[in-house]
């Protein structure tokens, strides 16, 4: 008969006698904390740490048997740190050092990061060796390893025999999972967090597909590990059928390299991506080198490098460097549709009342019809802006200094119609004072007064002087009358008429318009005294702006806003293109609006109408999100404009959407359609199957446009990933039903 003790004595006995063995078993049974000096997601711990942490044992009965064995039985639970052990019965023999645990056994660590399940366990003194029968090792409540027997060796390795590995849900009816890996033996290195499989088979619905004599996989709790990533298959009309097999290499804790061989019928390509994180920033370098049948005698490739660093005194360094071997490479390999590459290096600091930015740019044209020597390839830019608040005059004082320089490769002099090789250096200074008042009857009034000074240095120019200077004083007064009311339904409506009278006067030398050839007219620059994007061109004369804004905000969540405005000038303003809506004496009428239904739908429209109420420019954008559908699209119409290198009107439609056919199947499509030419310029179709253990992507895309160096192409893509060992995603996945798979 067992020795009986009262409940208080049982609690006291269980704590002092069980704290040491329980600390050892919890450390031994949980891989993440059994590493000596290894760092896991839950923290850093050594093999000795759990034994030093107090443990607590709770059971229906805890007693000492006549043969001096400690026995805990009935809903046994042991806690130590973030470890939790559950079992039906624990027997500890201090003389032999053998610990017998009767199941069902469950050991959890780190909120379910690692879980061990077993029917029974027998471990030796020190718990560095032992056997767990009917065991399962579960990582992050997804990937599970089920074995007939699990053996612990040297306190570091777990050996599982006759094992099945899968991340699919296991149905109680005994049906085979969607995929599994069967292995004669799997060794789990708890310190390195690696899985070594011997004589492994990949099975799909219990049908063998691949055989691996030996296979190594990272422990799913490991964030980064060297090894192969998800391969992809593709078929291109330009490059033929090919396969990409990326290999990820960890180069220390803060660096990695991804090497991706791409082999197809018409190309041999090596893609590279290098990333490194620093204490104050990060860099990423991507590139590729190719030998293909498109240009069989040339090596082709590209190189992109970007990064950002935090410097002293709140400065930030950013760089984005891009180069390519030829004009068609990015399009041939479906890397980018850009037709001009821009490299940039900038140093900036942004504070509440100050902006400092220094930038260097390099432009490379990929257009076959554009002469690189006539493109401003190198450009330097500096901007300093400061806000001051003088007490004597009140208001706000803004000081701005802007410096720009760009060079062209050609030395051919510019003419009245062609820039050719013109080089420009410009220094602009703006001083602006702003102040506002509220007049009687709620009229908000603001006053702007300032002066702009521009100095130019030109070279390779036969039309303008080599040195030119301008001065542009400016002033404006703006009146607003915001009004608000609430309807009987609880909706809030707002109406705000706006009137501005502005004046600018340019005096000085004539200069070329280099950076302000294309302008936009919208709500953002409605009240600006110059609607040119750069200071090399400024507006001149009196201008009257009038308009109104309206808003409706319903309690149910939907809202609508609208703006109507126009600019009246004292004289015709040169420099604006006809499609900008700003040319002539009076601007076009701007009408813009937006309708929103919470996070479900957003519709935005903007149009410019001339004196005859004909549309010169219009755009429409919309986003619709439902439970199973997501749709985004835009429509753009532009009139013909030779100044913007557009000989005919442009009418284009972009559509991008997806629809969930079921909890696991989703279809997506995108298209760019040229309505004027009645043809698509790009179209794509995708199909995705995703559940708890597998993700399948099929894609088809077609590029219809062509140039002298780029041919139309059709691309097919296929990727298959086994979830659990692949890169983790935040996308919510659907789990299969055990009744309908």
LOROGU-477731 format. One record per residue (C-alpha): x, y, z; residue in one letter. Coordinates in steps of 0.001 Angstrom, whole numbers, padded with zeros to 6 digits, always signed. Example, Ala and Ser with C-alpha at 12.3 -4.5 7.8 and 13.67 -1.06 7.14 Angstrom:
% LOROGU-477731
+012300-004500+007800A+013670-001060+007140S
//
This chain:
% LOROGU-477731
+000000+000000+000000X+001280+003477-000775X+002229+005813+001988X-000581+008293+002527X-000089+011977+003255X-002506+014858+003523X-003030+017320+000644X-000798+020033+002139X+002021+017535+002629X+001499+016264-000913X+001958+019721-002434X+005071+020330-000336X+006522+016896-001135X+005863+017192-004852X+007662+020536-005113X+010912+019605-003320X+011275+016120-004763X+010143+016780-008316X+011706+020110-009155X+015050+018649-010334X+013842+015778-012573X+011018+017862-014023X+013444+020639-014911X+015610+018084-016679X+012818+016409-018610X+011332+019682-019758X+014729+020794-020977X+015394+017435-022593X+012078+017151-024335X+011957+020578-025896X+014404+021284-028750X+014414+025052-028648X+015630+025247-025049X+017985+022265-025147X+020520+024170-027232X+023644+025247-025472X+023872+028943-026142X+021514+028745-029155X+019033+031529-029767X+015393+030734-030506X+012412+032945-031244X+011293+032715-027634X+014644+033884-026303X+018128+032621-025428X+018602+029699-023051X+021233+027127-022266X+020793+023520-021239X+021454+024453-017645X+018971+027303-017469X+015711+025319-017140X+017150+023272-014264X+017789+026476-012344X+014287+027765-012953X+011725+026719-010321X+009267+024080-011478X+005731+023467-010235X+003899+020154-010245X+000122+019835-010002X-001703+016483-009864X-004756+014844-008360X-002458+012677-006215X+001233+012935-005358X+002716+010372-002989X+005822+008323-002176X+005467+004538-002522X+006948+002069-000007X+009900+001436-002372X+010744+005173-002243X+009400+006096-005684X+007784+009470-006248X+004454+008999-008003X+002166+011696-009402X-001005+010620-011122X-004295+012006-012314X-004248+015091-014587X-000545+015634-013985X+000738+019049-015093X+004212+020479-014653X+005242+024060-015408X+008654+025624-015772X+009112+028977-017539X+007243+028764-020836X+007303+024943-020725X+004294+022839-019879X+004126+019056-019398X+000855+017113-019270X+000647+013396-018540X-001560+010790-016888X+001113+009470-014522X+004758+010121-013599X+006948+007671-011612X+010443+008716-010545X+012886+006224-009031X+015696+008153-007374X+017831+005042-006826X+017919+003913-010465X+017421+007400-011898X+014698+006103-014245X+011688+008263-015005X+008569+006561-016385X+005787+008702-017829X+002429+007273-018822X+000433+009010-021522X-001131+010600-023179X+001935+012889-022867X+002069+016444-024138X+004986+018870-023809X+004540+022460-025053X+007116+025230-025301X+006833+028825-026476X+003055+029079-027002X+002936+025974-029164X+006128+026647-031107X+007293+023087-030376X+005072+020286-029083X+005924+016669-028282X+003137+014096-028028X+003700+010499-026918X+001905+007485-025502X+004644+006589-023011X+008213+007589-022159X+011142+006082-020291X+014210+008219-019665X+017439+007552-017807X+019194+009495-015067X+019936+012978-016373X+017353+012393-019121X+019961+012620-021878X+018924+009260-023290X+015607+007517-023427X+012693+006267-025476X+009306+007783-026259X+006783+005428-027823X+004011+006407-030199X+005586+009863-030419X+004834+012898-032521X+006934+016067-032833X+004872+019115-033886X+006402+022450-034958X+004328+025631-034750X+001088+023649-034669X+001542+022771-038333X+004423+020523-039348X+004265+017196-037531X+006558+014184-037433X+004789+010973-036399X+006925+007951-035466X+006499+004532-033929X+009356+005327-031597X+011404+008382-030671X+014799+008060-029040X+016716+010795-027288X+020513+010617-027685X+023215+012585-025850X+020751+015232-024782X+020867+016838-028241X+019443+014507-030869X+015997+013070-031340X+015862+010010-033578X+012488+009052-034994X+011956+005651-036637X+009377+004764-039312X+008373+008403-039555X+005856+010390-041583X+006274+014158-042041X+003472+016440-043198X+001845+019803-042569X-001579+018619-043760X-004445+017966-041401X-004683+014277-040432X-008232+012974-040526X-009499+010532-037921X-010799+008200-040642X-007202+007240-041437X-007136+008760-044900X-003765+009674-046358X-002803+013348-046194X-002479+015367-049385X+001304+015061-049156X+003738+013441-046779X+007386+012436-046572X+007992+008875-045378X+011454+008097-043974X+013041+005101-042309X+014755+007383-039817X+014783+011109-039092X+017366+012724-036841X+016514+016086-035340X+019544+018113-034273X+018077+020340-031568X+021122+022600-031404X+021466+023271-035137X+017706+022914-035656X+018047+020653-038696X+016182+017533-039808X+018177+014725-041490X+016034+012183-043377X+017254+008748-044492X+015609+006802-047330X+012831+009354-047759X+009865+009226-050129X+007675+012149-051138X+004129+010857-051443X+001062+012540-052916X-002115+010943-051529X+000071+008004-050439X+001451+007521-053971X+005293+007644-054098X+006511+010444-056378X+010194+011060-055507X+012834+009063-053643X+015739+010662-051751X+018502+008478-050263X+019300+011375-047934X+017584+014707-047412X+018179+017654-045108X+015434+020108-044149X+015526+023051-041754X+013622+022841-038519X+010445+024937-039134X+011288+026989-036021X+014478+028182-037721X+014066+031605-039317X+017006+031354-041723X+018825+028326-043054X+020892+027584-046129X+019131+025394-048647X+016959+025250-051737X+013922+027512-052015X+010744+026883-053970X+011607+026081-057620X+009496+027452-060454X+008780+026343-063999X+008176+028806-066815X+007641+028829-070535X+008300+031913-072641X+007917+032482-076359X+011243+034355-076232X+013203+032010-073963X+011419+028645-074237X+010637+026223-071414X+012848+026636-068368X+013277+026038-064664X+014505+028279-061853X+016055+026618-058822X+016959+029190-056146X+019455+028323-053429X+019567+030409-050248X+022893+030863-048433X+023153+032389-044973X+026357+034420-044665X+026319+035174-040966X+023355+036400-038919X+022909+039625-040898X+023759+038664-044482X+022433+036252-047074X+022898+035387-050732X+020365+033815-053070X+021758+032116-056187X+019193+031155-058839X+020261+029245-061941X+017744+029702-064751X+018042+027139-067502X+015754+027054-070528X+015875+026064-074169X+017256+029466-075193X+019120+030860-072214X+021579+030063-069459X+021124+032639-066716X+022453+033078-063215X+020405+035343-060948X+021942+036713-057748X+020510+038570-054773X+022636+039745-051855X+021185+041334-048711X+022884+042691-045633X+021529+044416-042555X+023702+046864-040642X+023185+048506-037307X+022120+051737-039032X+020797+050547-042396X+020537+047860-045019X+021470+047109-048633X+020131+044811-051324X+021884+043979-054596X+020178+042041-057384X+021495+041131-060791X+021794+038510-063478X+024134+037379-066219X+022799+035590-069290X+023923+033839-072419X+020963+033379-074747X+019899+032850-078358X+018373+036347-078622X+021830+037927-078777X+024009+034815-079128X+027350+036613-079365X+026897+038852-076321X+026826+038384-072588X+023769+040157-071212X+022622+041158-067767X+021576+043810-065293X+022579+045064-061868X+020407+046899-059328X+021621+048042-055911X+019582+049895-053313X+019937+050728-049662X+019324+053153-046855X+021409+054241-043866X+020763+056433-040840X+023600+058947-040456X+024509+061267-037635X+022408+064356-036802X+019217+062794-038262X+020560+062570-041810X+019551+059662-044036X+021480+058220-046966X+019511+056534-049763X+020803+055068-052979X+019193+053252-055887X+021655+052318-058639X+020550+050629-061876X+022356+049523-065006X+021606+047096-067807X+023605+045652-070695X+021147+046545-073475X+017766+048183-074030X+015788+044940-074374X+017133+042804-071511X+014632+043849-068815X+011692+043275-071158X+013032+039993-072564X+013338+038511-069065X+010115+040127-067755X+011961+042049-065038X+010507+045508-065688X+008549+047485-068286X+010417+050718-067601X+011802+052541-070631X+014208+054788-068690X+016527+053784-065876X+017172+056275-063102X+020004+055859-060626X+019954+058047-057533X+022080+058814-054498X+020663+061229-051919X+021385+062556-048450X+018434+064152-046661X+017216+065375-043315X+013589+066120-042524X+012589+067997-039390X+009450+069829-038376X+010665+073199-039668X+013524+072198-041950X+014238+070151-045068X+017726+069475-046445X+018233+067211-049449X+021189+066660-051780X+020743+064270-054696X+022678+062999-057713X+020869+061308-060629X+021923+059377-063696X+019448+058606-066475X+019768+055916-069135X+017208+055752-071918X+015980+052336-073082X+013923+053812-075917X+015106+052893-079390X+013903+056231-080777X+015753+058341-078197X+019354+059506-078569X+021166+059015-075267X+023478+061948-076024X+020487+064314-075992X+019146+063024-072667X+020226+064914-069490X+022161+061873-068254X+023775+063422-065167X+021821+065625-062803X+022696+067186-059447X+020054+068623-057134X+020131+070403-053773X+017248+071750-051717X+017175+073611-048401X+013871+074772-046891X+013425+076500-043540X+010313+077678-041698X+010511+080655-039336X+007838+082294-037185X+008695+086006-036711X+006961+087516-033701X+006869+091121-034895X+004971+090575-038140X+003398+087248-037151X+002592+084460-039536X+005105+082098-041089X+008229+082854-043114X+009478+080227-045555X+012984+080335-047004X+013913+077986-049844X+017116+077486-051801X+017043+075136-054785X+020064+074230-056918X+019992+072051-060054X+022528+071093-062699X+022368+068610-065551X+024625+067734-068459X+024038+066135-071836X+026606+064019-073599X+026317+065910-076890X+028213+069143-077590X+025794+070133-080358X+024337+073596-079732X+020665+073925-078841X+018273+075538-081314X+014900+077233-080936X+013126+073850-081288X+015690+071260-080151X+017594+071079-076843X+020397+068979-078424X+023422+069239-076090X+022344+072122-073853X+023722+072006-070286X+022023+073982-067524X+022916+075131-064020X+020207+076882-061991X+020105+078434-058508X+016696+079560-057236X+015809+081338-054005X+012267+081841-052726X+011194+083948-049771X+007521+083585-048835X+005510+085057-045961X+002113+083598-045019X-000458+084710-042503X-004124+084010-041917X-007087+085643-040140X-010706+084833-039486X-012933+087746-040553X-016516+088379-039455X-019151+085884-040601X-016603+083075-040450X-014587+084045-043529X-011088+082584-043386X-008511+084834-045017X-004879+084101-045834X-002241+086355-047370X+000883+085316-049257X+003714+087642-050266X+007161+086745-051508X+009994+087002-053977X+011625+084444-056243X+015163+084893-057626X+016589+082653-060352X+020098+082539-061794X+021007+080408-064824X+024262+079350-066448X+023878+077778-069903X+026340+076130-072281X+026073+074550-075754X+023197+076920-076545X+022876+079148-079637X+019560+080757-078629X+019790+081966-075018X+022511+083897-073242X+025089+081906-071315X+024126+083745-068131X+020592+084810-067227X+018882+086178-064127X+015243+086694-063156X+013260+088168-060302X+009628+087246-059627X+007714+089043-056868X+004423+087406-055902X+001380+088060-053745X-002048+086519-053178X-005063+086798-050918X-007432+083867-050392X-010964+083822-048947X-012761+080712-047730X-016149+080330-046134X-016515+076820-044674X-020097+075845-043848X-021423+072722-042182X-024819+071276-041403X-026315+068038-040167X-029269+066458-041934X-032241+064767-040307X-030651+061368-041006X-027532+062359-039071X-025296+062916-042103X-022786+065773-042006X-022534+068000-045074X-019791+070550-045716X-019583+073313-048331X-016587+075608-048809X-016488+078318-051520X-012934+079489-052357X-011729+082645-054079X-008099+083645-054570X-006626+086706-056260X-002958+086195-057116X-000244+088232-058822X+003242+087440-060078X+005568+089469-062296X+008623+088082-064081X+011401+090541-064861X+014785+089699-066315X+016272+087525-069031X+014607+084806-071078X+015544+081237-070156X+014689+077810-071633X+012008+075621-070127X+013890+072390-069464X+012202+070705-066502X+008629+072012-066656X+007492+070808-070081X+004631+068709-068654X+002284+070101-065996X-000833+068834-064275X-003894+070734-063059X-005553+069218-059996X-006671+069976-056458X-003101+069882-055193X-001865+072949-057094X-005154+074798-057415X-004027+077692-055185X-000342+077665-056150X+001052+080897-057598X+003015+078850-060131X+001763+075505-061383X+004983+074612-063142X+006741+071708-061388X+010165+073445-061358X+011427+077009-060960X+012868+077237-064480X+009363+078329-065527X+007003+080583-063556X+003558+082001-064168X+003251+085725-064918X+000402+088214-064366X-002881+088381-062436X-004933+085257-061807X-008330+084741-060185X-009133+081306-058833X-012692+080454-057891X-014280+077206-056903X-016075+075222-054250X-015633+071972-052356X-018475+069802-051098X-018517+066825-048754X-021206+064444-047499X-020439+062038-044625X-023205+059598-043708X-023483+057773-040352X-023592+054455-042213X-020001+055002-043348X-020325+056102-046937X-018992+059502-047981X-018735+061678-051077X-016550+064694-051866X-016376+066962-054922X-014382+069971-056118X-015154+072405-058967X-012691+075178-059841X-011265+077352-062641X-008469+079898-063110X-009050+083251-064904X-005941+085169-066002X-005261+088691-067199X-003129+087399-070075X-002370+084178-071902X+000197+082097-070078X+002782+080409-072359X+004635+077233-071455X+001675+074982-070657X+000691+072170-073020X-002819+072022-074475X-003719+068827-072587X-002548+070207-069215X-005748+072248-068891X-003677+075341-068017X-002868+076793-071454X-004529+079925-072811X-005862+082875-070887X-008321+080862-068808X-007788+077354-067598X-010118+074457-068184X-012781+073764-065577X-011564+071205-063062X-014190+068774-061767X-013051+066087-059335X-014864+063836-056921X-014648+060743-054776X-017171+058267-053379X-016275+055851-050611X-018185+053038-048942X-015963+052443-045938X-013302+049886-046811X-015552+048203-049389X-015442+050563-052352X-013653+053743-053422X-014351+055563-056698X-012289+058572-057780X-012743+060681-060916X-011114+063836-062320X-011765+065672-065544X-010766+068902-067316X-013347+070638-069532X-012626+073439-072003X-014830+076440-072855X-017044+074276-075056X-017277+071676-072299X-015271+069191-074300X-013032+066874-072274X-009302+067504-072629X-008231+065038-069944X-010139+062539-067809X-009264+059751-065441X-011278+057344-063352X-010051+054978-060647X-011944+052462-058581X-011366+049795-055933X-013965+047268-054823X-013317+044719-052073X-015825+042093-051055X-015585+038861-049106X-014635+036865-052204X-013773+039540-054749X-011151+042255-055145X-011198+044537-058177X-009109+047595-059021X-009168+049515-062260X-008435+052826-063888X-009349+054586-067113X-007398+057427-068718X-008224+059649-071672X-005810+062258-073069X-006280+064435-076094X-003596+064576-078739X-000735+066900-077834X+002421+067273-079926X+004174+069084-077061X+003866+065900-074992X+004934+063703-077948X+001417+062349-078404X+000265+062489-082032X-003132+060894-081418X-005522+060796-078521X-004859+058191-075866X-007534+056089-074240X-006407+053237-071990X-007962+050904-069466X-006200+049006-066636X-007944+046237-064710X-006579+044015-061938X-008767+041706-059886X-009186+038392-058133X-012113+036180-057171X-012224+033341-054645X-013967+030431-056365X-013892+028486-053101X-012040+028651-049775X-009025+027080-051517X-009216+028186-055170X-008676+031763-056327X-008496+033172-059831X-006881+036486-060763X-006525+038522-063922X-004982+041780-065059X-005160+043627-068351X-003997+046845-069922X-006097+047695-072984X-005491+050448-075542X-008991+051551-076509X-007702+053898-079224X-005861+051103-081062X-008483+048524-080042X-005887+046068-078739X-004491+044878-075464X-000953+045903-074566X-000570+043427-071666X-002778+040731-070165X-002340+038121-067465X-004263+035291-065840X-003474+033454-062624X-004902+030509-060708X-003985+029738-057083X-004795+026746-054896X-003957+027220-051215X-004754+025248-048100X-002997+024509-044824X-000245+022399-046373X+000261+023304-050038X+000219+026348-052326X-000012+026006-056104X+000332+028947-058501X-000314+028869-062239X+000150+032009-064334X-000170+033083-067959X+000855+036522-069245X+001140+038132-072663X+002941+041316-073679X+001674+042591-077018X+003832+045684-077507X+006969+045557-079623X+009868+047773-080655X+012887+047274-082883X+014664+045496-079991X+011739+043904-078101X+009364+041317-079512X+005903+040426-078135X+006104+037517-075697X+003922+034967-073923X+004963+033557-070535X+003701+030601-068499X+004609+030098-064851X+004216+027280-062318X+005239+027098-058652X+004401+024539-055978X+005289+024990-052321X+004807+022636-049395X+003697+024890-046569X+005509+024555-043305X+009025+024261-044708X+008653+027070-047256X+008780+030826-046673X+006097+031872-044247X+003283+034176-045346X+000755+036325-043551X-001988+035157-045908X-004774+033313-044134X-005096+029792-045523X-008142+027571-045656X-008023+024140-044083X-009374+021152-045922X-012357+019280-044596X-011917+015629-043675X-015239+014837-045363X-014596+016651-048650X-010945+016922-049705X
//
